[in-house]
């Protein structure tokens, strides 16, 4: 399982022009069964994604397809988590 932070860079002025492509990229992640959650980092610091059913290498490639990442609007950082304990509602995340 992975937590990805997408933190705004100095190039945030391009965000509005790239928003449609970024939202399509997020939708594709959900459609592919990789993204479990996507949302904003508050206050206005960027975004975050919870991902599973993927490898780090595949996730890195997927991130390069995000227009925000490709155009330098955000910088992506990946944190890999090996779930040790989960609420029963998240049992599907246990490896």
C-alpha positions, 0 to 999 in steps of 0.5 A, spaced: 500 500 500 502 506 498 501 514 500 503 519 495 503 526 497 503 531 491 505 538 494 505 544 490 511 547 487 513 554 485 509 552 478 502 552 481 500 558 476 499 552 471 494 548 475 488 551 472 490 549 465 492 542 467 486 541 472 482 537 467 487 532 465 489 531 472 482 530 474 482 525 468 488 522 471 485 521 478 479 518 475 483 513 471 486 511 477 480 509 480 477 506 474 483 501 474 482 499 481 489 502 484 486 509 487 482 508 494 482 515 496 484 522 493 484 528 496 487 535 498 492 537 503 490 542 507 491 548 507 492 548 500 498 545 500 497 540 494 494 533 494 494 526 496 493 519 494 492 512 497 494 507 492 494 499 492 494 493 487 500 496 484 508 496 485 512 501 486 515 501 479 508 501 476 506 507 481 512 511 479 510 510 472 503 512 473 505 518 477 509 521 471 502 521 467 499 526 471 499 532 468 501 536 474 507 532 475 509 532 468 509 539 468 512 541 475 505 543 478 507 538 484 512 534 486 510 527 488 513 523 494 511 516 495 511 512 502 510 505 502 506 502 508 506 494 510 499 494 514 500 490 520 494 492 523 487 494 520 480 495 522 476 490 519 473 494 514 480 495 511 482 487 511 483 487 504 489 491 505 493 486 509 498 482 505 
